[in-house]
Amino acid sequence: MEIVGPTRRERKKGLADVERFAPGWKSSPALLVIKPNLGLLVSVKSIEKNDSAFTLAIAVEEAIVAPKGFNSRDTISLQCCWNHPYLHLDAELISAPYSFYLHFGSKECGKSANSARPRYLTIPKALKRK
C-alpha cells in the first residue's frame, strides 16, 4: 500500500483556508464531535500547519458526552492531512469525516451541557428500553 501525500493544490487551498479562518476559530467556542461517544464544548488554543497537515490544540471547557474516565483537563490534539477525504473548512466548521467535526460559534456552545446536547448525540425515544 502506498501513502499518497497532498497535492500542491490541496496544500495551497488548505493553508489559505486555515489562515483565513483561524482567527475566528480561536476566538469562538466550539462543539467537538468524535463519534460514537465524544461531544465536548471546547476552545482552540493553537493551530500548527505544515506542508502535509494541520494540528489543532484543543482545551476542553465542558464534557457533554464522554466515556467513563475521560479526563477533561487534558489538551486534545487533532491532526488532519490536507488531502483528508471530504475535508471541509469554513468559518463555522471543520469537517473531517471519519475523524472529527468541530462546529464553531454555535449558539449551543454558550449553554449548559443539559441544554446543549445535540440531537445526534442522544438516543431517540423510540430506541430507549422501557
Legacy VTK file of the C-alpha trace (Angstrom):
# vtk DataFile Version 3.0
C-alpha trace
ASCII
DATASET POLYDATA
POINTS 130 float
0.000 0.000 0.000
1.284 3.439 -0.931
0.631 6.531 1.173
-0.259 9.471 -1.036
0.590 12.963 0.166
-1.478 16.040 -0.596
-1.222 17.656 -3.997
0.137 21.161 -4.377
-3.424 22.399 -4.964
-4.791 20.677 -1.812
-1.917 22.057 0.248
-2.313 25.605 -1.097
-6.085 25.651 -0.549
-5.816 24.128 2.942
-3.133 26.557 4.077
-5.115 29.526 2.707
-8.334 28.328 4.393
-6.643 27.850 7.768
-5.009 31.290 7.534
-8.369 32.889 6.670
-10.488 31.106 9.313
-8.013 30.641 12.214
-8.705 33.995 13.932
-12.421 33.188 14.179
-11.784 29.611 15.256
-9.500 30.786 18.069
-11.992 33.355 19.339
-15.175 31.235 19.235
-16.374 28.418 21.461
-16.863 25.170 19.587
-18.628 21.841 19.772
-16.258 18.926 19.085
-17.855 15.667 17.992
-15.866 12.461 17.654
-18.258 9.623 17.009
-19.523 7.463 18.587
-19.188 8.767 22.122
-17.492 12.140 22.470
-19.217 15.523 22.472
-17.335 18.397 24.072
-17.533 22.156 24.364
-14.007 23.288 23.525
-11.765 26.183 22.569
-8.898 26.184 20.082
-5.655 27.132 21.821
-3.242 26.859 18.903
-3.000 25.810 15.280
0.138 24.435 13.678
0.458 23.741 9.986
2.989 22.267 7.621
3.136 21.021 4.031
1.153 17.857 4.738
-1.287 18.647 7.573
-2.571 20.954 10.280
-2.830 20.272 14.002
-5.227 21.869 16.478
-4.542 22.017 20.222
-7.969 21.930 21.885
-8.857 22.758 25.506
-11.983 21.126 26.894
-14.396 23.561 28.518
-17.199 21.092 29.260
-17.829 17.407 28.552
-21.357 16.865 27.229
-20.943 13.236 26.203
-17.794 11.346 27.127
-16.762 7.817 28.106
-16.199 6.937 31.736
-12.793 8.052 32.924
-12.428 10.803 30.310
-10.052 13.471 31.634
-11.311 16.887 30.541
-8.150 18.595 31.842
-6.007 17.065 29.102
-5.365 19.051 25.941
-6.667 17.263 22.860
-4.573 17.263 19.709
-6.448 16.920 16.421
-4.427 16.396 13.255
-5.766 16.378 9.728
-3.980 15.963 6.396
-4.698 18.419 3.587
-5.902 15.523 1.429
-8.239 14.018 4.063
-11.249 12.553 2.210
-14.116 15.066 2.099
-12.271 17.602 4.277
-14.246 20.839 4.582
-13.054 24.046 6.241
-15.084 27.217 6.706
-15.684 29.904 9.323
-18.172 27.761 11.269
-16.993 24.193 10.666
-14.052 21.860 10.318
-15.464 18.645 8.937
-13.024 15.758 8.749
-15.403 12.814 8.225
-14.354 9.558 9.875
-12.221 11.627 12.302
-13.956 14.617 13.866
-16.368 17.519 13.419
-15.734 20.900 15.012
-18.652 23.384 14.947
-17.694 26.984 15.822
-19.747 29.812 17.261
-22.868 27.720 17.638
-25.465 29.182 19.999
-25.444 25.851 21.813
-21.828 26.397 22.875
-22.850 29.060 25.375
-25.442 26.907 27.133
-25.099 24.257 29.795
-24.449 20.627 28.950
-28.069 19.633 29.548
-29.494 22.042 27.017
-26.573 21.880 24.572
-26.739 18.151 23.923
-27.033 17.824 20.127
-29.797 15.588 18.804
-27.325 13.232 17.120
-25.614 12.519 20.456
-28.790 11.401 22.199
-30.757 8.180 21.984
-34.105 8.672 20.224
-37.095 7.915 22.457
-38.216 5.127 20.132
-34.947 3.239 20.741
-34.810 3.598 24.528
-35.515 0.492 26.571
-38.577 0.606 28.771
LINES 1 131
130 0 1 2 3 4 5 6 7 8 9 10 11 12 13 14 15 16 17 18 19 20 21 22 23 24 25 26 27 28 29 30 31 32 33 34 35 36 37 38 39 40 41 42 43 44 45 46 47 48 49 50 51 52 53 54 55 56 57 58 59 60 61 62 63 64 65 66 67 68 69 70 71 72 73 74 75 76 77 78 79 80 81 82 83 84 85 86 87 88 89 90 91 92 93 94 95 96 97 98 99 100 101 102 103 104 105 106 107 108 109 110 111 112 113 114 115 116 117 118 119 120 121 122 123 124 125 126 127 128 129
